[in-house]
Amino acid sequence: MPKKKVKNKKPSAKWKKYKIDNNTVVRKKSCPKCGLDSFLADHKDRLYCGKCHYVEYKGK
């Protein structure tokens, strides 16, 4: 039996964590305690590191 095609597959969102400045790739936001090896998760009211539990609250 052939495989079925997946409809409405969500594309990868890895590109949202980086930006391009003058032909170089730059990471958007990383944890100040852990360094460049972990990203900060972007929630509605805060930025959160899942590795060391560091939190930055967003201003109003």
NORQUI-V714783 format. One record per residue. N is the residue number from 0. RES is the residue in three letters. NEAR is the number of other C-alpha atoms within 12 Angstrom. Layout:
n = (N & N)
res = (RES & RES)
near = (NEAR & NEAR)
This chain:
n = (0 & 1 & 2 & 3 & 4 & 5 & 6 & 7 & 8 & 9 & 10 & 11 & 12 & 13 & 14 & 15 & 16 & 17 & 18 & 19 & 20 & 21 & 22 & 23 & 24 & 25 & 26 & 27 & 28 & 29 & 30 & 31 & 32 & 33 & 34 & 35 & 36 & 37 & 38 & 39 & 40 & 41 & 42 & 43 & 44 & 45 & 46 & 47 & 48 & 49 & 50 & 51 & 52 & 53 & 54 & 55 & 56 & 57 & 58 & 59)
res = (MET & PRO & LYS & LYS & LYS & VAL & LYS & ASN & LYS & LYS & PRO & SER & ALA & LYS & TRP & LYS & LYS & TYR & LYS & ILE & ASP & ASN & ASN & THR & VAL & VAL & ARG & LYS & LYS & SER & CYS & PRO & LYS & CYS & GLY & LEU & ASP & SER & PHE & LEU & ALA & ASP & HIS & LYS & ASP & ARG & LEU & TYR & CYS & GLY & LYS & CYS & HIS & TYR & VAL & GLU & TYR & LYS & GLY & LYS)
near = (3 & 4 & 5 & 6 & 7 & 8 & 7 & 6 & 7 & 8 & 10 & 8 & 8 & 12 & 13 & 17 & 19 & 16 & 15 & 13 & 10 & 7 & 7 & 9 & 13 & 16 & 21 & 20 & 23 & 26 & 25 & 20 & 19 & 18 & 16 & 15 & 16 & 22 & 28 & 29 & 24 & 21 & 13 & 12 & 13 & 17 & 22 & 26 & 26 & 18 & 18 & 16 & 18 & 21 & 22 & 21 & 16 & 12 & 8 & 6)
